[in-house]
Amino acid sequence: MKLIKYFTVITGCLSVFALTSCDNYEAVPIERFTIDYVFSPTDSLGTNAMRYLNSIYYAMQSGHPTQIPARDYLDAATDDAITSAVSENDIQRLASGQYSAASRIDAGSSTPNSIIGQMDWGNYYIAIRQAITFVNHIDEVPLMLTFTNNAGDTISMTRAWKAEARFLKAFFYFEMVKRYGGVPLMDDTHPAELSDDMELPRNTFEECINYIVNELDAIKDSLRTVPLENSAADGHVVTQGAAMALKSRVLLYAASPLFNENPLEKGNELIGYAQYDQARWKKAADAARWFMDTYAPAIYDLDRLPAVGSTPGFVHLFVNDYTSNNKEIIFFRQGSKNHEIEKINGPIGFSGTNQSNGRTSPTQNLVDAFPMKDGKAIDDPTSKYTYTPLSQSMYDNRDPRMGLTVMYNNSRWLKTNLETFNKGVNNPGTSAQTTKTSYYMRKFMGQFAETSEYNDNNVHCWILFRYAEILLNFAEAQNEYAGPTQEVYDQLIDLRKRAGIEAGTDKLYGLKANMTKEEMREIIHNERRIEMAFEEQRYWDIRRWRIAEDLFKTPLYGMLITRVGSSLNFERKEVAFYTFESKRYFLPIPYSEVIKNKNMKQNPGW
């Protein structure tokens, strides 16, 4: 009985003690990492309990590659990018469906933050079990710490920490649900022990969604609120805003076609609702509206900072030293000061400390999704700008977000105009790894366009929730429920205005007046794609919208640029073609789980 308790605590403590200090770990014998040690009745500062809670935070993923050889951004398994890696790797296998219930997909590293797909099953349950342990034992610690909420109330930190653990548990469950559908919900009264019956059946999709939403509603008033009393130390913690942002995302997914209107297998309540209900869109819209009405603009808002020197405001979101004080950022996973993202993804062709690996190759499909500067699509004949395909000028007069997301031929980087044409300095063709599309990723990287070398002045945090997503969530849900009302237009206008799109004489920022629901849906889907590019939204969006089958009937394209004398020749080229089987809307339950649990039902097609 005690063995599983020791294991539960040790798995959490070892990771965080190792992270915080080797000295701290070595000073305490391993046999003392027990429930009584971590949740000590004499530890009024809650030192070890806090470390244990931090170990649960550590299980949250960061989408950034953090080392060389690096893993890829999840968007490299969508139509927005491909990996530049020469040899076949796990992101390519994920994109092409080369996996099964028995063959797991790793992302090239042993750390829990670099795992894709099936391997998350076991890691998430470890973290969920740790969260249950924390909630059940934190009251044993006579914690003296308190905090003051926005209403001026003094609240015990025990209450906040317990709520944070419950949030993390809900977060991990949702990460599993969007991968697998319904999963077994563990007993909240105690973590699993060796003597327990572990052959649990999967809960239905609806039961899982209801459980997650109920948990988030229950903890809302126990969490700390922004502004935090000590934002420098606590900027990364779960706040009330983070819980309500997760609720908004969960309800949006639950209302989406894959789970609601067009399930993969009708009548299978493990992977969707028993029947369609349009009111689910209203619940999603109401959750986003509540967030906006409650927090904006005083607490959360779009980052509307103007350019600072040569740094565009949009860049501040992803590279800054004041993440906890940025109104747009709701919840993030902490990063550190370094230039690893630049070294891994920056253009090749530079030497010394500026040498980069160009890991991510954005596609022409993504580039084409960005509208013109007046907000009109590139093929819209009413645009005030002329789009000239297959020429250098096709990058002129585009949505400013394009140049802050993607680097293309002649983009400025390290005081240099990039040469991404074939055999150019930044695409020599002889390199083991270079762009496969003539594009490099720009997003998340520091403002090195006009500097001579990379430096360590940038903090690369991974943003899990930001206010722009709340606006997009509301626009999508409200449009699906009530059509393109003025409220729907207002959110897209706000996003486009912040991006630098021109207002136009009608003040619609390129949006067509009097759109149908279907027309507005296409606009919202595309706005989400370009605003949230590389933020691990696209991979899940094309699944919950259930459009992946049709989307991947179109090849992924890059641009082949060749120099002919003093001119450049542009040619659209196919760089990848993936077929998409409908069973891949869900990951398979790991084979090891199915064979040891007679009550575990596999997902359709696997």
PyMOL commands that set and color helices and strands:
alter all, ss='L'
color gray80, all
select helices_A, chain A and resi 2-20+22-27+30-32+35-38+47-57+74-77+90-96+112-114+117-140+157-180+205-222+231-234+240-255+279-295+313-316+323-325+340-345+352-354+364-369+392-395+400-403+467-482+486-499+517-531+538-544+548-551+582-585+591-596
alter helices_A, ss='H'
color red, helices_A
select strands_A, chain A and resi 81-83+146-148+154-156+329-333+360-362+406-407+412-413+416-417+440-441+462-466+556-564+567-576
alter strands_A, ss='S'
color yellow, strands_A
deselect
rebuild
show_as cartoon
